[in-house]
Amino acid sequence: MSGNTKVILKGMNFMPFDWKLDIDNQNDTFCNWGELGKTHAAVISSTEAECVSPANTMHLEYASLNLTLNNQNYTQDDIRFLYYNPPKILNAEPLLGPVRGGTEVNLWGAQFEKNRNITCVFGGIESKAYWKTEQHLQCPAPEVEEPQTVELVVQYENDRFKSEILNYTYFANPELFPDPLSPSCGPVSGYTRIKVRGKNFIEFGFGSAKCIFNNSIYMNATVVDDGTIICDSP
């Protein structure tokens, strides 16, 4: 819909004056897009010309495209040029994860078309997008070699148009030392203050770090430094 798509027209007799070199019709060569007006066209050869689509401010489903070599007499083929909106991102979370990848990133936006093979691209690495609704996608972050911040966009396969750019941050994989807990036991009443030792612990804000007990109980944790986390038992 925003226009600026380069379109190649194929046909015949696009250079009818090649036998008469003193005729220059470049300034009179246009593509006519019907209700959307006209844009300049450039003849490449006797069988090819190119022009750029205008912005579809009228929100038409398609435009009828014709060519003129004299800014007056147009072809009458009415080639249908289809307009659409590329996917749009409004929000996404989380926008960070470990370098080993696998983080499920939820994206909310618009124009997520189910049957158009939509893809998330993390810093040039493609990841299959799982369609939930026209406003919701889910993409697993791919693995990268080192911590970094990359551009995250959404686009349809083989389409040069893409969504807005978000920044996704990769951090080093957190690791636990052998026997990392102190103390390693406590009463069933819970609330034992536990110190967890390891490396690559990063503070990303309140509530971002959790201690997970039995793969099901999440307790808020405090990152003391890059090697220490403190949390309470449930």
N, C-alpha and C positions, 0 to 999 in steps of 0.2 A: 504493500500500500504506500510505502514511503517513496517509491519510485527509484530512479537511478540504476535500473537493471539494463545492462547492455544487451540489445537484441540483434541477432543476425537475421537478415531477410534474404531468402534465396528465391531466385526466379530467372528472368531473362530480359535482355535488352536494357540493362541498367546503364550502359554506356553507348547510347545510339549515335553520339557525336565523335567517336574516336577517329572517324575518317576526316573530320573537319576540326583541326587543332585549335582554331582561334575562338571556339565557343567554350566558355567557362560557365557552367551552371551550378557550381558548388553552393552558392548563396541562395539558390532557389530549390534545393533538394531537401525535402522534409518528410518526416513520418507524421501522419495524421492519426490521432488517437480518439477520434469521434468527439464526444462531449468533453474530453479532457484536453482538447487543443492539439497543437502540433509541436514537434521538436525537430531540430536540425538532424539531417541524415548525411552519412558519408558513403559514397559509392566506392567499394573495394575492387570490384571487377564487374564484368558484364553480367555476372550471375549472382553477385553478392553485394549487399549494402548493410550498414549498421546504424542504429540510432539508440537513444537512451529513453527509457520509459519515464513519463512524468509522474509526479505524486498524484495519487488517487484521492483527491480531497473530497470527491463526491461519493466515495465509498461504493463505487460500482463493483459488481461481481466480475465483469470483464469489460475490455475496451475493444472496439473494432479498429483494426490497424490497416492503413493503406499508405502508399508511397507516391510522391510526386517528384518529378524532375524539373518542373518549371514553376512551382509554387502556385499552381492553378488547376491543372488536370491531374487527378489522382487515379490510382488503380481502383478497381471496384471489387476487390476480392474479399474485403471485410474479414481479414484474418482475426480470429478470436484470441486475445491476450488475457489470460486469467490473472487476476490480482488476489493476493492473500496477505495475511499478517504473519510475520515470523513469530516464534514463541517469545513470550515476555516473562521475565522473572521479577516478582515483587518482593519475595522474601525467601530465605533458605536457612536451614539449621540441621546439624551443626556445621560451622564453616571452619572446622579444624579437626585433625585426626592424626594418628600415628603414620609413620612412613610405610609401615607394612600394608597399609590400605585396608579396605573392607569396611570403612565407616559408611553407614547408610545415611546419605544426605537427602533430606526432604526439601523439595523446592515447590513454592507456591507462586502462581502467576496466571497467565492467560494464553489462549491459543495453543494449548497442548493437544494436538490432534492425534488420536489413538492409532490410526492406520498409516502414519507417515514416517515410521521408523525413526523416532526422535532419539537423540543422543546427547549425553553430557560429555563435555570435553574439559579435562583437568590439565591445564598447562600443555595442551597439544596431545594428550593421551585420551583416547575415546573410551567411554564407559557406557554400556547399554542402560538406557533409561527405562524404568518400569512405570508404565502409565497407570495412574490411580483414577484420576478424573481429569477433566479439561483444565482444572486449576491446580492439580497436584501430581508431581512426579517424585520418584525415588531413584537415586543413583548411588551405587557403591563406589567409593573413592578407590582408584587404582593404586598400586604400589609404586613408590618412587625410591630412589637410591639414598637421598639425604634430606634433612629438614630444609624446607623452603616454603615460600608463598607463591602460589600459581594462580593464573586466571581461570575462572570457572564460567563456562558459557553453555547454553543449550542451543542446538540447531537440528534441523532435519538432515538426514543423510544426503550427501552430495549436494548440499545447498550452501551457497556462499554467504547467505544471510544468517545472522546469529542473534541471540538475545543480548540483553545488557550483560556487562562483565562484573562478576563478583570475585572477591579474593578468598581463596581457600588456603589455609595454613597447615602444613605438615610439620609435626614435631617428632623428635627421636622416640623410638619405642620405649616406654617405661619398662623397667625390669626390677624384679625382687631378688634380693640376696638369698642364699640358702639360710634357712631358719630366720626369716626376716622379722618375726613378731616378738615384741617384748611388752608385757608378758604374753605367753602363748595359751593361757587358760584364764577362766574367770567364772563367777557365780551365774546361775541361770537368771538372776534378776537383771543381768546386763549392766550396761554403763561402766564397763571396765575400760579405762583409758589405755589404748593400745598404740605403741609406737611401731610403725612399719618402716623398714630400712630397704633401700634399693638405689636406683639411679634414674636419671632423666625424668624426675618429677617436676612438673611445671604448674604454676598457679595461673589459671585462666579466669579467675573471678569467683565470687561466692557461689557455692553450690555446684561448681563444675567437677570437683574431685569427689569420688565416692569410694568407700570400702564396701565390698559386696560379700555378704555372708551367705553361704550355701546356694550361690547363684540366683538368689531371689530377694534377699533383704538388703536394701541400699541404705547406708548410713553416711551422713555428711562427713567429709574429711577436710583437714587443714594441711596444706602443703607448707611445711616449716622451711625446708630448703630443697635443693635438687636431689637430696638423698634421704629425706625424712618426711613421712606423713603421719599425722596423728588422727585417730578416730575412736569412737566409742563402740563397744559391742552392743548388739540389740538385746 
